[in-house]
Amino acid sequence: MSDLSNMIVFAAVLAVAFVLLLGLVNMLRGGSANRSQHLMRMRVLLQFLAIVIIMGIIWWRAA
């Protein structure tokens, strides 16, 4: 079960990094400011979910 939880954490962190890179690329190319803002809000949401997942797994492993 440890491998599954490690994969879930990895996927959450990868999703955050992917959205961050999309936002940065859009900003550097001079893309739509609204799109950059949307991607950065999505990044914050994904970061929150990643932290909740990580804390949940830490709690679950300690139990």
C-alpha positions as CSV (number, residue, x, y, z in Angstrom):
1,M,0.0,0.0,0.0
2,S,3.0,2.3,0.5
3,D,3.7,2.2,-3.2
4,L,0.2,3.4,-4.0
5,S,0.4,6.2,-1.6
6,N,3.8,7.3,-2.9
7,M,2.3,7.3,-6.5
8,I,-0.6,9.4,-5.3
9,V,1.7,12.0,-3.7
10,F,3.9,12.0,-6.8
11,A,0.9,12.5,-9.1
12,A,-0.3,15.4,-6.9
13,V,3.1,17.1,-7.0
14,L,3.4,16.5,-10.7
15,A,0.0,18.1,-11.3
16,V,1.1,21.2,-9.4
17,A,4.4,21.5,-11.3
18,F,2.6,21.0,-14.7
19,V,0.1,23.8,-14.0
20,L,2.9,26.0,-12.8
21,L,4.9,25.5,-15.9
22,L,1.8,26.1,-18.1
23,G,1.2,29.4,-16.3
24,L,4.8,30.5,-16.6
25,V,5.0,29.6,-20.3
26,N,1.8,31.5,-21.0
27,M,3.1,34.5,-19.1
28,L,6.5,34.4,-20.8
29,R,4.9,34.2,-24.3
30,G,2.8,37.2,-23.5
31,G,-0.4,35.2,-23.5
32,S,-3.7,36.2,-22.1
33,A,-3.5,37.7,-18.6
34,N,-6.8,36.0,-17.8
35,R,-5.4,32.6,-18.7
36,S,-2.3,33.2,-16.6
37,Q,-4.5,34.2,-13.6
38,H,-6.8,31.2,-14.1
39,L,-3.7,28.8,-14.2
40,M,-2.2,30.4,-11.1
41,R,-5.5,30.0,-9.2
42,M,-5.6,26.4,-10.4
43,R,-2.1,25.9,-9.1
44,V,-3.1,27.2,-5.7
45,L,-6.0,24.8,-5.6
46,L,-3.8,21.9,-6.6
47,Q,-1.2,22.8,-4.0
48,F,-4.0,22.8,-1.3
49,L,-5.1,19.4,-2.5
50,A,-1.6,18.1,-2.6
51,I,-1.0,19.2,1.0
52,V,-4.3,17.6,2.1
53,I,-3.3,14.4,0.4
54,I,0.2,14.4,1.9
55,M,-1.0,15.1,5.4
56,G,-3.7,12.4,5.1
57,I,-1.1,9.9,4.1
58,I,1.2,10.8,6.9
59,W,-1.7,10.5,9.3
60,W,-2.8,7.2,7.8
61,R,0.8,5.7,8.0
62,A,1.1,6.8,11.6
63,A,-2.1,5.1,12.7
